[in-house]
Amino acid sequence: MYKRRSFLKMAAIAGAGVSMTSMIEPFISAPAAGKRVGIIGLDTSHAVAFTKTLNAEAASADYLGYKVVAAYPKGSLDIKSSVDRVPGYTEEVKKLGVEIVGSVEELIKKVDVVLLETNDGRLHLQQAIPVLKAGKRLFIDKPIAASLADASKIFKASEQYKTPVFSSSSLRYITGIDDVLSGKLGKVVGAQTYSPSVLEPTHPDFFWYGIHGVEMLFTVMGTGCKSVSRVHTADTDVVTGVWEDGRVGTFRGTRSGKKDYGCTVFGEKSTVTLTQFKGYDPLLKHIIDFFDTGVVPVDPKETLEICAFMEAADVSKKTGMAVSMESVFKKAK
């Protein structure tokens, strides 16, 4: 009887000029078991971009059938640029077939994996814990947290609940970086990266935006940074890291002039400059592979060292001296 009533209702809608195909399509395109994606935080354009890609009618096979089905919109509580985005972004994802829920706990019950997109890194620890505890594989957009201490707690929770998690800037996958990592340049002997570095009073300086350039630096240099020193002016930051093997890597954060991203890599065989950033799709493909396999594409040790580098840069800004990474790690324990 219920099925007959449902059919008659849909037929009536069709008679009113609404296509029955459009009514049925959400059921046809529903994700398979295990492929339901949830989003926490609709205060960043990343959330909308990921949803548009995954929920597109002709989504690429690279995304393995994963679809965003639900979102908890609450992001930052006090960063105006984030708070103001939530209503508009909420409406955008609703049009893409995403259900809006009232809490992280409600979201967890409806999804298999989670994108933590809240722009405010201060909230990431408290939002990540229930997801990890529920055993849902979790991607945390930049920054992983607003401090090295919170980032460490997230990875400890991941170990405790045996649930994998990773975090990354999309600039980790800038065009051409695969050639560097595959060894075509020989050993990387040094690098210079640059990105905009807008400051946000609620976050340590580079956690908010400069992380894009810092992440590129560690992607090509790897871990092992020993000390950090920083030159700061109103418009520019230049941060120099010295690695344990004597290599030097530099990040330039800009707040004037053209907003641009790039990386010059000095190799044993040749030097290359990477400047082509083609959006979020390369990162999203790695996220989906991670959701599918549980294998993290970025070592937690590297993510923690990125956080320590950014905190050391803040200490150097205050003291005017080089800061050892070891001292930053000790302070965060």
N, C-alpha and C positions, 0 to 999 in steps of 0.2 A: 504493500500500500504506500509506504514511504517513497519507494522508487518511482511509483506511478505519479505521485504528487510532485516529486522533484522534476520529472520529465515534463509534466504539464506546465509547471512554473517556468521552466526554461523555454518551452515552446511559446508561452505567452510573451516572454521577453523578446524572443526572436520576432514574434509578430509585431512587436512595438518598434521594430527597426534595429534591434541589437543583434549582431551576428552570433549564432550559437557556437561558431568556431572559436570566437574570442572568449566565450564563457567556458568552453571545454579545455582550451589550450593550457591554462594553468595546471590542470590535472595531467595533461599529456607531458608537460615539460617539468613536472615535479622531479627533484633529484632522487637518485637511487639511495637505498639505505646506506648510511655512513658518509654521505656526501652533502649533508645539510650544513650550510655555513651560517654562523651567527656573527653579528658585529656589535661591539661595545663602543659607544661614542660616535655620534654623528656631528662632530664639531670640526671635522677636517675634510678637505676635498678628496683625500685618499679613499675615504669610505665610499663616497659616491662613485669614484672612478673604478674601484674594484667591483662594486655592484653592477655597474653598467657593463663591464667586461664579462663577468661571470653569468649574468642573467640575460645576456643578449640572445636573441632567437637563434642566431647562428654562431654560438660561442665556439671558439677554436677547440679542436681535439686536445690541445695542450692542457686544457683545464679539466679534463677527465670527468666531466659531468657534474662538477661541484657547482652549487647554486646558493646564493644568499637567500635565506628564508625568513630570518627574523633579526631585529636590531633593537638594542636598548640605547636610546638617543643621548642620554645624559652624559655630558663630557665635563669640561672644566666648570667649576662653580663661580670663579671670580676673574677669569681672563676674558675681558670683554670681546676681543676679536674672535674668541672661540664660542662664547655663549650666544652671540648674535647670529652665528651660522646655523645653529641647531634647528630652528623652525623650517628654514628653507631646505636644508639637506634632508630633513625628515620627510618632507613632502616629495622630494625627488626620489628617494628610495622606495617610498610607498607606491609611487607610480610604476616602479619596476617589480612589483609583486611582493615586497618585503613587509612582513607583519611587524608592527611596532609594539614592544612589550614594556612593562613597567619596572622591571628590575633585572639585575644580572642573574639572579636565581631563577626567574621565570624563563629567561633566555636559554639558560643551560639545559632546561628540560626539553627544549624544542630543537636543539641543534646537535651536531656531532663534532664540529670543530669551530674554533673561534678566532676572529680577527679583533684584536684589541686596538682600536683606532683613536681612543681619547687623546686629544692633542696635549693634554696636561700630564706630564710625566709624574707629577706628585701623586696622582691617583692610581697609577699602574699597579703598584704592589697590592693594594686592597682589592682592586678589580681582578687581578690575576689569580689570587689565592683560591677563590671558590671554583674557578675554571679548572685549575690544575688539580684541585681536590676531587673534582668530578671526573677526572680522567680524560678531559677534552684537550686534544692537541691545540696549542696556542701560538699564534704569531702576535708579537707586540711591535707595533710601529714605533718609529723613532720619536723620542728617545725611549729606551727600554724603561728608564725611570728618571727621576730628577736628582739622583745621587748614586754614587758607587755602593753605598750601604744598602739601599733599596734594591739595586740590581742584584747584589749578592744574595739577598733574601729571596728574590724571585727564583734564582737558580737553585738555591737550597730547597725551596718548596718543590721545584720540579723533580729533584732527586728524591725527596721525601715521599711524594705521591706517585713517583715513577711515571710522570707525564712529561713528554718532551716540549720544549719551548725554545723559540729563537726570536731574535730581533735584528733588524737591519734597516739602513737607509737604502732607498732606491738607487742612490749613486754608487753603491757597491757594484752595480751591474752596468756602469757606463759603457758605451760602445767601445770595443777594442781591448777591454781589460782582460778578456779571456786569453788573448795572445800573450799578454804579460805573464799571466799565471801559468800558462802552459810552457813557459821557458823560452819563447822565441827570441827574447832579448838577452838570454843568458841570465845570470844572477842579477837581481835588482840591487844596485849599489847605492841608490838614493832616490828621493822623490820630492816633488813640490806639488801640493794640491791647493785649490782655492775654491771658495764658495761664498755666497752671501752669509753674513753672520749677524742677523738682527738680534738685538738683545731683548730679553723679557725679564722684568724685575723679579718674577716669582721663581726663576730657574737660574742655576749656575750658567755663566755666559754662553758656553758652546752647546749645552744640552738642548737649548731651544731650537737653534737652526744651524749653527756652525758645525754641528755633528755631521752634516753631509760631507763637508770637506775632510773632516777628521776620519770618517769611515773610509773614504777613498784612500787616505794615507795608509791606514792599517791594512787595507785590502792588498795593496801592492808591497808594503814593507814587511807585513807579518808582525807577530808579537816579538817582544824582547826589548821594548823601549826602556832605557835606563834612567834618563833624566830629561826634564822639560824646562824650557825658558821662554819667556813671552815679552814681546814689545807691544804696548797698547797705546792707541790714540783714539780720539773720538770716532774717526772714520775707518780705522784699520787695526787689525791684530795680526801679528806674525809670531807663530809659535814654532819653536824648533825642538825636535826630539833627537836625542842621541841614543842609538841602539847599542846593545851589549857588544856587538861585533865591530863597533866604530862607525857604522853607517849613520847618515844624517837624513832625516826627513823633516820637511817644513810644511806647515799649513798657514795659508793666508786667508783671513776672514775679512770680508769687505762690507762696508755700510755706506758707500758712496760710489758713484759711477755706475756702469752697466752691471746688472745682476747676472752673473755668469758662473759656470761650474767647469772645472777642468783639472787635469792632472798631467804633469810632466814626469815621466819615469826614466831614470838613468840606468841603463843596463850594461852588462859587460860587452855586449855585441853592438848595441845601438841605443839611441835615445828616441822616445816617442812622446807625443803630446796628444792626450785624449780630451776631446771637447764635445763630442756628440752624445747628448743625453736624450734618449727617445722615450721618456715617460716611464710608467709604472709596470708595463707588461712583463719585462724581464724579471723583475722582482716577484710579480704575482705568479709566474710560472714556477719559481723556486718555492714559493709558499705552498702551492698546490702539490708539488712533488713531496714536500715535507708532510702535508696533511695525509697524503696517500701512503707514505712509507714510514713516517715517524723518524726519519733520519734528518738531523739538523744540518743545514748547509753552512752555518757559521758556528765555530767553536765557542762555547761560553767563555773560555779563557780570553779569547780575542775581544769579545764584547765587554768584558770586565776591564780589560786593559785600555780600551777606548774610553770608558768612563773615568778610569784613573788618570789618563792623559788629560782629559778635560778638566778634572778637578785640580791636577797639578798646575795646569795653566792659570787657573784662578789664584792659586797660592803664589805663583811667580808674579802675577800682576800686582799683588799686594806687597810682596817683599822686594821685587826687583831683582831677584836672584834665581838661579837654576834650582829646580826642586827634584829630588829623587822620587822615582815612582814607588820605591819601597816604602818611603815614609807615608805616602798617600794610602797605600794598601794597609799599612799598620793602623793608621788612624781610623780607617773604615771598619775595622774588626770590632 
